[in-house]
């Protein structure tokens, strides 16, 4: 069976905002609708029946089981456009693109939107098990006295909400805790991390000044730029920040780690025929992608290193080498995680520890995250994939040709890589 080429024909996102700032009063649906409506307006999709919209949020309320479909119905798209929710931690946005892209490649649909959103300012709180059971029992009681009796059965402490901590269930550690172990294991220095963070902010500030993001971002809720960007940061300022996870001997700080973030993004994908029929230019093509997992419970330094495997398998299938690309977009969850991944890819001894035959190659750092990365833009979990795909597509479209390499790590020891070509 002959497959169709998967074209990236459009993109849009809203500015990303640090938790409890510009989007403090907005939920997942409001943020996603803003990104989708911006996409619809930008590419004149009003009344269009698309093949499907897919995406998700990593953290949702119980009422958001059909978040994507509900959001689609509040846009100007044809209301008959189907939609589905999916979730793969920080890989969600890019996995949504793989899902839509595969359907286009197989001829099942001609067009679709991959999207992602995160409203960390409005994440749900958990309740204690004792309180939850008491509420369920109270709901079954017929009399007011019976209901009251059940509601009074929990202790006062059981009524306290349980906030989101972002811990890995199998280890009890948050991502930053795992990455501290990674940094120590691979000898990643504080200075290296701060240098990468500084470069991310400098690159993004320059990209804003050059107008690179002008057609990529729809202002929303009073915000027109990513508010995590620090134009005035410096090595001196970064070096003064205290460790955020290992308070005594740590090297990860608020400056070289991404904060909790609100935001949403969307990418419009299509067959070449659909793009031509709708007068939309082909910006670039998604050609290869690979998802991988890694053991991280016994080897706690491994949590965010699954892209090591994904990249190896993908490059083999593509018949390419790591040095073959014009641009590289590696998600900067933490500076230490990026640097550790590069170290493994670049050195035979490190690569062989993962069962690889040899190192994958050395990346030209001048081609890495050239418009700034997640350390500058920040990281709304499910929305990051869309931001990165859009950035890569625009870079290749402006160049007129070339190849782009994408790598994103995720919680639960997962990771995804992608090749985009023009």
C-alpha positions as CSV (number, residue, x, y, z in Angstrom):
1,X,0.0,0.0,0.0
2,X,1.3,3.4,-1.0
3,X,1.3,5.9,1.8
4,X,0.7,9.6,1.5
5,X,3.1,12.3,2.6
6,X,2.2,14.1,5.8
7,X,2.4,17.8,5.4
8,X,2.6,20.5,8.1
9,X,0.5,23.3,6.7
10,X,-0.2,25.5,9.8
11,X,0.4,26.2,13.4
12,X,-0.7,28.4,16.3
13,X,-0.3,28.7,20.0
14,X,-1.1,31.1,22.7
15,X,1.8,32.6,24.8
16,X,3.0,30.3,27.5
17,X,2.6,31.6,31.1
18,X,4.1,30.7,34.4
19,X,1.7,29.1,36.8
20,X,-0.7,31.4,38.6
21,X,0.1,34.4,36.4
22,X,-1.7,35.6,33.3
23,X,-3.9,32.5,33.0
24,X,-4.6,31.9,36.7
25,X,-8.4,32.0,36.1
26,X,-8.5,29.8,33.0
27,X,-8.9,26.1,32.6
28,X,-7.8,23.6,30.0
29,X,-10.8,24.2,27.7
30,X,-10.5,28.0,27.7
31,X,-6.8,27.8,26.9
32,X,-7.2,25.2,24.2
33,X,-10.1,27.0,22.6
34,X,-8.0,30.1,22.3
35,X,-5.3,28.2,20.5
36,X,-7.7,26.4,18.2
37,X,-9.7,29.5,17.4
38,X,-6.5,31.3,16.5
39,X,-5.6,28.5,14.1
40,X,-9.1,28.5,12.5
41,X,-8.9,32.3,11.9
42,X,-5.4,32.3,10.6
43,X,-6.0,29.6,8.0
44,X,-9.6,30.4,7.2
45,X,-10.9,27.0,8.5
46,X,-14.4,28.4,9.3
47,X,-17.0,25.8,8.5
48,X,-14.4,23.2,7.4
49,X,-15.0,19.6,8.2
50,X,-11.6,18.2,9.1
51,X,-10.7,14.5,9.4
52,X,-10.0,14.6,13.1
53,X,-8.6,16.7,16.0
54,X,-6.5,14.9,18.5
55,X,-4.7,16.0,21.6
56,X,-4.9,16.2,25.3
57,X,-3.8,17.5,28.7
58,X,-1.6,15.6,31.1
59,X,-3.6,16.8,34.1
60,X,-7.4,17.0,33.6
61,X,-10.4,17.4,35.8
62,X,-12.9,14.5,36.0
63,X,-15.3,16.6,33.9
64,X,-12.8,16.9,31.0
65,X,-13.0,13.3,29.7
66,X,-13.9,14.6,26.3
67,X,-11.8,17.8,26.4
68,X,-10.8,17.9,22.8
69,X,-14.2,17.3,21.3
70,X,-15.8,19.8,23.7
71,X,-13.2,22.4,22.7
72,X,-13.7,21.7,18.9
73,X,-17.4,22.3,19.2
74,X,-16.6,25.8,20.6
75,X,-14.7,26.8,17.4
76,X,-15.9,27.8,14.0
77,X,-14.9,24.3,12.6
78,X,-17.8,22.2,11.2
79,X,-19.3,20.8,14.4
80,X,-19.2,17.3,12.8
81,X,-15.4,17.3,13.0
82,X,-14.5,14.3,15.3
83,X,-12.0,14.6,18.1
84,X,-10.3,12.4,20.6
85,X,-8.2,12.7,23.8
86,X,-4.9,11.1,24.2
87,X,-2.1,11.5,26.8
88,X,1.5,10.5,27.0
89,X,2.9,12.9,29.6
90,X,5.2,15.5,28.0
91,X,5.1,13.6,24.7
92,X,1.4,14.2,24.3
93,X,1.5,17.0,21.7
94,X,4.0,15.2,19.5
95,X,2.2,11.9,19.8
96,X,-1.0,13.6,18.8
97,X,0.8,14.7,15.6
98,X,2.0,11.1,15.0
99,X,-1.6,9.9,15.5
100,X,-3.1,12.4,13.0
101,X,-0.1,11.9,10.7
102,X,-0.5,8.2,10.5
103,X,-4.2,8.5,9.6
104,X,-3.3,10.9,6.8
105,X,-0.5,8.6,5.6
106,X,-2.9,5.7,5.4
107,X,-5.5,7.7,3.6
108,X,-8.1,7.5,6.4
109,X,-8.3,11.3,6.6
110,X,-7.0,14.2,4.5
111,X,-6.6,16.8,7.3
112,X,-6.4,17.1,11.0
113,X,-5.2,19.1,14.0
114,X,-2.8,17.9,16.6
115,X,-3.0,19.9,19.8
116,X,-2.1,20.0,23.5
117,X,-3.0,22.1,26.5
118,X,-2.0,22.5,30.2
119,X,-3.7,24.7,32.8
120,X,-1.4,24.0,35.7
121,X,-3.0,27.0,37.6
122,X,-6.2,25.0,37.8
123,X,-5.1,21.5,38.4
124,X,-7.5,19.4,40.5
125,X,-6.7,18.6,44.1
126,X,-7.1,15.0,45.4
127,X,-9.1,14.1,48.5
128,X,-8.1,11.6,51.1
129,X,-9.3,8.0,50.7
130,X,-11.2,8.3,54.0
131,X,-13.0,11.4,52.8
132,X,-13.8,10.0,49.4
133,X,-15.4,6.8,50.9
134,X,-17.4,8.9,53.4
135,X,-18.8,11.1,50.6
136,X,-19.8,8.0,48.6
137,X,-21.5,6.5,51.6
138,X,-23.3,9.8,52.3
139,X,-24.5,9.9,48.8
140,X,-26.2,6.5,49.3
141,X,-28.0,7.6,52.5
142,X,-31.6,8.4,52.3
143,X,-32.1,10.6,55.4
144,X,-30.4,13.9,56.2
145,X,-29.3,12.4,59.5
146,X,-27.7,9.5,57.8
147,X,-25.8,11.8,55.4
148,X,-24.6,13.9,58.2
149,X,-23.4,10.9,60.2
150,X,-21.3,9.8,57.2
151,X,-19.9,13.3,56.6
152,X,-18.8,13.6,60.2
153,X,-17.0,10.3,60.2
154,X,-13.7,11.5,58.6
155,X,-11.2,13.2,60.8
156,X,-10.4,16.9,60.4
157,X,-7.1,16.1,58.6
158,X,-9.0,13.9,56.1
159,X,-10.8,17.0,54.8
160,X,-7.5,18.7,53.8
161,X,-7.0,18.6,50.0
162,X,-4.0,16.8,48.6
163,X,-2.0,19.0,46.2
164,X,-0.4,17.8,43.0
165,X,3.3,17.0,43.6
166,X,4.3,15.5,40.2
167,X,5.9,12.5,41.8
168,X,6.7,9.3,39.9
169,X,4.5,6.7,41.7
170,X,7.1,3.9,41.5
171,X,9.9,6.0,43.0
172,X,8.3,8.8,45.0
173,X,10.6,11.3,43.3
174,X,9.7,14.3,41.2
175,X,11.3,14.8,37.8
176,X,13.8,17.3,39.3
177,X,14.8,14.7,41.9
178,X,15.5,12.1,39.3
179,X,17.4,14.7,37.1
180,X,19.6,15.6,40.1
181,X,20.6,11.9,40.1
182,X,21.2,12.1,36.3
183,X,23.4,15.2,36.7
184,X,25.5,13.6,39.3
185,X,25.7,10.2,37.5
186,X,26.9,11.9,34.2
187,X,29.0,14.6,35.8
188,X,27.0,17.5,34.5
189,X,28.2,20.7,36.2
190,X,26.2,23.6,37.4
191,X,28.0,25.9,35.0
192,X,27.2,23.8,32.0
193,X,23.5,23.8,33.0
194,X,23.4,27.6,33.5
195,X,25.2,28.2,30.2
196,X,22.5,26.2,28.4
197,X,19.7,28.0,30.2
198,X,21.3,31.4,29.4
199,X,21.6,30.5,25.7
200,X,17.9,29.4,25.6
201,X,16.8,32.8,26.9
202,X,19.2,34.7,24.6
203,X,18.0,32.8,21.5
204,X,14.4,33.3,22.3
205,X,14.8,37.0,23.0
206,X,16.6,37.4,19.6
207,X,13.8,35.4,17.9
208,X,11.2,37.7,19.3
209,X,13.1,40.8,18.2
210,X,13.5,39.4,14.7
211,X,9.7,38.8,14.5
212,X,10.1,35.0,14.2
213,X,7.1,34.4,16.5
214,X,4.8,37.1,15.0
215,X,2.7,34.6,12.9
216,X,3.0,31.8,15.4
217,X,1.3,33.1,18.5
218,X,-2.2,34.4,19.1
219,X,-2.5,36.8,22.1
220,X,-4.8,35.5,24.8
221,X,-6.3,36.8,28.0
222,X,-4.1,39.9,28.0
223,X,-0.8,38.2,27.3
224,X,1.0,38.5,23.9
225,X,4.4,37.0,24.7
226,X,5.8,34.0,26.7
227,X,6.2,35.5,30.2
228,X,8.9,33.1,31.4
229,X,11.4,34.7,29.0
230,X,14.1,36.5,31.0
231,X,15.9,39.1,28.8
232,X,18.0,40.4,31.6
233,X,19.3,37.0,32.9
234,X,23.0,36.4,33.0
235,X,25.5,33.8,34.3
236,X,25.9,35.9,37.4
237,X,22.2,35.9,38.1
238,X,21.8,32.3,37.3
239,X,24.7,31.3,39.5
240,X,23.1,33.0,42.5
241,X,20.0,30.8,42.5
242,X,19.8,28.2,45.2
243,X,19.4,24.5,44.4
244,X,15.7,23.6,44.0
245,X,15.7,19.8,44.6
246,X,18.8,18.7,46.4
247,X,19.2,21.6,48.8
248,X,22.6,20.7,50.0
249,X,24.5,19.3,47.0
250,X,22.2,19.9,44.0
251,X,23.0,21.7,40.8
252,X,19.4,22.1,39.5
253,X,17.8,25.5,40.1
254,X,14.8,27.4,39.1
255,X,17.0,28.9,36.4
256,X,18.1,25.7,34.7
257,X,14.8,23.9,35.2
258,X,11.4,24.5,33.6
259,X,8.6,25.8,35.9
260,X,5.0,24.7,36.0
261,X,3.3,26.4,33.1
262,X,-0.1,27.2,31.4
263,X,-0.5,27.2,27.7
264,X,-1.9,25.5,24.5
265,X,-0.7,24.8,21.0
266,X,-2.1,23.4,17.8
267,X,-0.6,22.1,14.5
268,X,-2.5,21.7,11.2
269,X,-1.5,18.6,9.3
270,X,-2.8,17.5,5.8
271,X,-2.2,15.6,2.7
272,X,-0.6,17.5,-0.2
273,X,-3.8,17.3,-2.1
274,X,-5.8,18.9,0.7
275,X,-3.2,21.6,1.2
276,X,-3.3,22.5,-2.5
277,X,-7.1,22.5,-2.6
278,X,-7.3,24.8,0.4
279,X,-4.5,27.1,-0.9
280,X,-2.2,26.4,2.0
281,X,1.6,26.1,1.5
282,X,3.4,22.9,2.6
283,X,5.8,24.1,5.3
284,X,7.5,20.8,5.8
285,X,6.8,17.1,6.1
286,X,6.8,14.7,9.0
287,X,8.8,11.7,7.7
288,X,9.8,9.5,10.7
289,X,9.0,9.2,14.4
290,X,9.8,6.8,17.1
291,X,8.6,6.4,20.7
292,X,10.5,4.5,23.4
293,X,10.5,3.6,27.1
294,X,13.2,3.0,29.6
295,X,13.7,1.4,33.0
296,X,14.1,4.0,35.6
297,X,13.1,2.5,39.0
298,X,16.3,0.6,39.6
299,X,18.3,3.0,37.5
300,X,16.9,6.3,38.7
301,X,19.2,8.4,36.5
302,X,17.3,7.1,33.5
303,X,13.9,8.7,33.9
304,X,14.2,11.3,31.1
305,X,16.7,9.4,28.9
306,X,14.3,7.3,26.7
307,X,15.0,9.5,23.7
308,X,18.4,7.7,23.6
309,X,16.6,4.6,22.4
310,X,14.0,6.4,20.3
311,X,16.7,8.3,18.3
312,X,18.8,5.2,17.7
313,X,15.8,3.2,16.3
314,X,14.5,6.2,14.2
315,X,17.9,7.0,12.6
316,X,18.3,3.4,11.7
317,X,15.0,3.3,9.9
318,X,15.6,6.6,8.2
319,X,19.1,5.6,7.2
320,X,20.5,8.8,8.6
321,X,23.2,9.9,11.1
322,X,22.8,12.3,13.9
323,X,25.1,14.8,12.2
324,X,22.8,14.9,9.1
325,X,20.4,17.6,10.3
326,X,20.2,21.4,9.7
327,X,18.4,22.0,13.0
328,X,17.9,20.2,16.3
329,X,15.0,20.8,18.7
330,X,15.6,19.0,22.0
331,X,13.0,19.7,24.7
332,X,14.7,21.4,27.7
333,X,12.8,20.0,30.6
334,X,16.0,20.5,32.5
335,X,19.4,21.6,31.2
336,X,21.0,18.6,32.9
337,X,18.7,16.2,31.0
338,X,19.6,17.8,27.6
339,X,23.3,17.6,28.4
340,X,23.2,14.0,29.7
341,X,21.3,12.9,26.5
342,X,23.9,14.7,24.3
343,X,26.7,13.1,26.3
344,X,25.3,9.6,25.7
345,X,24.7,10.2,22.0
346,X,28.2,11.6,21.6
347,X,30.4,9.0,23.4
348,X,30.8,5.4,22.6
349,X,31.3,4.2,26.2
350,X,28.2,5.9,27.3
351,X,26.2,4.7,24.3
352,X,27.3,1.1,24.9
353,X,25.9,1.2,28.4
354,X,22.5,1.5,26.8
355,X,23.2,-1.4,24.5
356,X,23.9,0.8,21.4
357,X,26.6,-0.4,19.1
358,X,28.3,3.0,19.1
359,X,27.7,6.7,19.7
360,X,25.1,8.3,17.4
361,X,27.2,11.3,16.7
362,X,27.9,14.9,17.8
363,X,25.4,17.7,17.4
364,X,26.6,21.2,16.3
365,X,25.4,23.3,19.3
366,X,24.9,26.3,17.0
367,X,22.1,24.4,15.4
368,X,20.4,23.4,18.7
369,X,17.2,25.2,19.8
370,X,18.2,28.2,17.7
371,X,15.0,30.1,18.6
372,X,15.1,29.3,22.3
373,X,13.9,26.2,24.1
374,X,11.7,25.2,26.9
375,X,13.9,26.8,29.5
376,X,13.0,30.1,28.0
377,X,9.5,29.5,26.7
378,X,8.6,27.3,29.7
379,X,6.8,24.0,29.5
380,X,3.0,23.4,29.6
381,X,3.3,19.6,29.4
382,X,1.0,18.6,26.6
383,X,1.5,21.8,24.6
384,X,5.3,21.7,24.2
385,X,5.2,19.2,21.3
386,X,3.1,21.5,19.2
387,X,5.4,24.5,19.9
388,X,8.5,22.5,18.9
389,X,7.0,21.0,15.7
390,X,5.8,24.5,14.6
391,X,9.2,26.0,15.3
392,X,11.0,23.3,13.3
393,X,8.5,23.6,10.4
394,X,9.0,27.3,10.1
395,X,12.8,27.1,10.3
396,X,12.8,24.6,7.4
397,X,10.2,26.5,5.4
398,X,12.2,29.7,5.7
399,X,15.4,27.9,4.7
400,X,13.6,26.3,1.8
401,X,15.0,22.9,2.3
402,X,16.7,20.7,4.9
403,X,16.1,18.2,7.7
404,X,15.1,18.7,11.3
405,X,15.6,16.4,14.3
406,X,13.2,16.6,17.3
407,X,13.6,14.9,20.7
408,X,11.2,15.1,23.7
409,X,11.5,13.3,27.0
410,X,8.6,12.5,29.3
411,X,7.5,11.2,32.7
412,X,7.3,7.5,33.4
413,X,10.5,6.9,31.5
414,X,9.3,7.7,28.0
415,X,10.5,9.7,25.1
416,X,9.7,10.4,21.4
417,X,11.8,11.6,18.5
418,X,10.8,12.9,15.1
419,X,12.3,13.9,11.7
420,X,10.8,16.8,9.8
421,X,12.0,17.5,6.2
422,X,11.5,20.1,3.6
